[in-house]
Amino acid sequence: MARKQGCVQGGDHVIVTGGSSGIGFAIAQKCISRGAVVSLLARGEERLSAAAEELRAAGGEVHFRAVDVTVTEDVAQAVKDLEAQAGPCQLLVSSAGQARPGRFLELTDDVFRSMMDVDYFGTLWAVRAVAPGMVERGRGTIVTIASTAGLAGVFGYTAYGSAKFAVRGFTEALRMELAPHGVQVTGVFPPDVDTPQLAEENSWKPVETSAITGAIKPLKPQAVADGVMRGLDRGRPLVFLDNTSRILATWGGAMGPLLRRFMDGKVRSAQRTSGTGRS
């Protein structure tokens, strides 16, 4: 029987960036439950070691490397080492990311550079490390974790949203280029997810951003992982985890005026309440 494209099978080597916590770790758990060999990449050695031990306790074969995904040479070397240990990468999940909201006039240049370095280039370097081998073998799957903030502009996300829009554009173009070579590319657009990263992000959110996004109940990482695996099993090029993201992706252009009116109203109301608007 021909292999079903996109699904994870026993013995497959799965590499997950940002795999020590949050969405990346939850996806790693799902892959371990299917018998895959999992390799984790993240910056913190201690958290990586703890994540690996938890996955091994569930019966999985796990490898890891502490690496900064913004450094292309380091990512390439880490992937090379891991493939030498565990075999060619069948599935890459690029989950490493960072969100730093703030008002445009108050954000420093470094924040804009950091968002692009981590969210966009961190995705790009990981893909660059595995894509040539996948094309040569004629199979493989690449998953990028974008965001609902990559579907519509939101107050407070001039830095983060721009990086996720870049991930979205990269993913869509990459899918067309790699599909003829038997490589599947899937973009995931989660809303807020209940992770340590979200707690950090919330500490920086302007009141206007909180007014727009505050009514959205964060998803659990495990729910995101379930949705990602379903999408892969079905060969989906795009995965949406909630109705808001689906609506924005399907009707965002047509709903633009209504959406802007809604968000502008939320911003004005928040500014009146907090006294942050123009006097």
N, C-alpha and C positions, 0 to 999 in steps of 0.2 A: 504494500500500500504506500502511496506517495505521502511524504511528510506534509502535514497540514501547516501551511505557512503561518508563522507568527506565534504558534503555541510553544510552550516550554516543555521539554521532555526530559526523562531521566538521563543523566550524564551530560546534558548540555552545560556549557560554561557560560555563566551569567556574570557580567561585570556591572556593578552599581556604584556610580559616583554619589557622594553624599549618603553613603550607605550605612553610616553609624547610627542614624536616628531618623525619625519622621517618615516621610513617604518612602524614601530609599530603603530604610530598614524593613518597613512593612512589605514592600515588594520582594525583598530578599527572603523574608519568611515564606511568602507564597511560593517562590521558586524552590526553596529548600523542601517544602512539602511535596513538590512534584519530582523530587529526586535530582534536581540540578546541582551542579557544583557552583558555588557562589564566591565571587571575589569582591571585596569592599574597598572603596577608595574614599578617603576623607582626610581632613587635616590633623585631627586629634588622635594621637597614638593610643592614649588611654581609653577613649570612648570606642575606638575601633576594636581594640582588644576585647573590651567587655561585650560589644555587639557580636563579635565572632564567637566568643564563648557561649553566648546565649543561643546562637544558631547551631553550634556544634552540639549543644545539649539536646537539641531537637533532632539530632541524628544526621546533621548535614556536614558535608565537606566544605570548609570555608577557608579562604585565604584573604589577606588584606595587606594594603600598603598605605602608609601615611604620606599624603601628597597634596600639594596645593594645585588645584585644577586650573589656576590661572597661568601656570608655568608650563608651556607646551612641551619642552624637553623632558620635564619630570613626569608629565602624564604619559608621554610616549614610552619612556623607559619603564614606568610602572606596569603599563599594559603589556609590554614585551616580556617582562619578567613573569607576570601572572600567566600569560599564555604559555610560556615555557613550562610552568608548573602544572597548569590545569587544562591545557589544550586551547584550541582556537576559540575566540569569543563568538558564541552563537547569538547572544542577546546583550546589548548594551542599554542600560537605563541611566540616562544623564539626569540625576536628581539633585546634584549640588546646586544650591542657590542661596541667595541672600536678598532680603527686602529692607530697604531703608526709606520709608516715606518722609515727606516734609514739604513745606511750601517752597516753590521754586526759588524765590528771592532769598530764602534763608539757607538753602542747601549749598554746600561747598563744592568746588570742582571735583574734589577727591571722591565725593559720594557718587557722582555721575560716572567717573572712571571705574570705581569699584563695582557698581552694578553691572556695567558692561563686561568688566573683566571676569566676574564670577558667573553671572547668569548667562551671558552670551558666549564669551570666549571660553569659559569653563565648559560649556556644552560643545563648542566647536572643536577644541583640542581633543576631547575624549572621542568624538566622532572621527576626527582625522586619524586617530590612533588605530581604530578598528575597521574602518570602512574599506581600505584597500584589501585586507585579507578576506573580508566578506565577499567582495566583488570577485576576487580570484577564485573563491570556493563556490560561488554562485548561490549562496544562501546566507541568511542572517537577518537579524531584526535590530533596529535602532529605535529607542524610545526617548523622546525629549519631553521634559516636564516644563511646560510653559505656565500659563496662568490666565484666569479670567481677565486680569489686568492687561493681557496681551490681545484682548478682543475689543476693548473700548477704553478710551482715555478717562481717567478718574482723577479728581482733585487730590493732590498730594503724591501722585505717582509719576511725576515727570521723569524721574531717574529710573525707578524700577519698571514702570510700564514701558518705557522706551526699550529697555533691555529685553523684556518679554515679547514685545512686538517684533524685535529682531529675531528672537528664537522662533517665533511663529513663521516669519518669512523664510528663514533658513530651512525650517522643517518642510514647508510646503514645496520649496524648490528642490530640496534634497530628495524628497520622495519621488519626484518625476525623473530625476537623474539616475537614481539607484534601482528603481522598479524594473527596468529592462534587464538588470543584472541578477534578478532574483532576491534582492534585498528589500525587506519591508521597512518603511519608516513611519512611525506613529507619533503624533503629537498629542499631549495630554494637557487639558486646560482646567485644572482644579480651582475652585474658589478657596476661601480661607480654610486651612486645615489645622486641626488642634495639635500643634507641635511646639517645641521650644522656640523655633524660629518665629512662630506667630506671636508668642508672648513678647519676644524682643521687638518685633515689628510694632505691636500695639503700643509699646512704650514711646514710640516716636510719632505716632499718627496725629496729625492736626485734628482739631475738633471737627472740621469740615469733612475730612475723610471718614472719621468715625460715624458721622451722621449718615453718610451714604452707605457704608458697609456694615454698620453696627447691627442691623436687623438680620444679617445673614448668619445662620448658625453654622459654626465651623464643622467640617466633616472630620471623622476620625481617620487617621492614616490607613487603618485596615480597610475602611470603606473605599478609599481611593485605590488601594492595591487590588481589591476585588474588581473594581471597575476597569483598571488597567489590564488585568489578566483576561477578563471577558473580552475586552476590545482586541487584545492580541489573538485570542483563540478564534475570533471572528474575522481577523484580518482587517480591522478598521484602521483607516489612515488618521482619524481624529477620534479622541475620546473625551467626552464631556461627562462630568460627574453630578451635575445638578441642572435644574430647569433654566436657571438664569443664564448659565453659560450656553446651553443649547439655543435659547432664544436669541442671545447676542450673536452667536455664530450664524444662525439661519436668517434672522431678520434685522440684524444690527444696523445695516445701511438704511433700510426703509424706516426703521424706528428711530433713526438718529435725532430728528427734531424733538420727538416726544421724550427720548432718553435724556437729551441735554436739558430740556425744560425741567424734568424731574430732578436731575442732579443739581442744577442751578438753584432750584427752590430749596433743596436740602442745605446747600451751602449758605444761602442767604439766611435761612432760619437758624443755622448753627452760629453764624456770625452775630446775629442779633442777640442770641442767648448768651454767647460768651463775650461779647463786646470786642471781637477781633476784626470786625469789618471797618470800612472807612467811616470816619466821623463826619 
